[in-house]
Amino acid sequence: MIQVKVKENESVERALKRFKKKFERTGVLRELRSRQQFTKKSVKRRFEVLNAEYKQKTYGHIDD
């Protein structure tokens, strides 16, 4: 469970912003969306490979 203690002289909006940031970092929403439909392992692996190729192509080679 995520807990955010409101500090002294801190607005509720600021504490809510800290809560939202902590919630986003946990990845709960991302996992929930991924569990809405089943994805085969082969499809996941293919996506990972394509993503790695893209990153390597985009950021991997630095020519002088």
N, C-alpha and C positions, 0 to 999 in steps of 0.2 A: 504494500500500500504506500502511496506517495503522500508524504506529509510536508506541509510548508507552514512554518511558524511565522506569524506576522510579527515583525520586529517593532520595537517602540518607535513611534512617530513615522511609521511606514503606512502608506495608503493601501487600501484593499486592492486597487487596480494594479499596483506594483507587485503585491503578493500573488495575485492571479496570474500576472505575466510570468513570474518565476515558476508557478505551478505548471503552466502551459509548456514552458521550456523543458521542465523536468519530465513531463508526460511525453513530449515528443522524443526526447532522448531515449526513453525506455523502449520504444518501438512497438508498443502495444497495438496501436492503430494499424501499423504496417502489417503486423502478424495477423490481425483480424481480417484485413482485406485479402491477404494471401490464403487464408483458410476458407474463404467463401466458396471457392471452387477447387477441385482437385487438379493438380498438375503432375503429369507423369515425370519420373526421375529423368528420363531421356530428354524430355522437353526442357526441364530445368537446366540440365547439363549443357544442352545446345545453347540456351540463352546465356549461360555463364561464359561459354567459350566465345560466342559472338561479342559479348561485352568486353572480354579480355582482349580480343583482337582489336576492337575499336579503340580501347584505351592505349594499347601498345602502338597502334598506328598514329593516334593523335598525340600522345604524350611521350612515347618511348624513344623515338629517334630525334636527336638534336644534331643537325648537320652544321658544321662550322663553315 
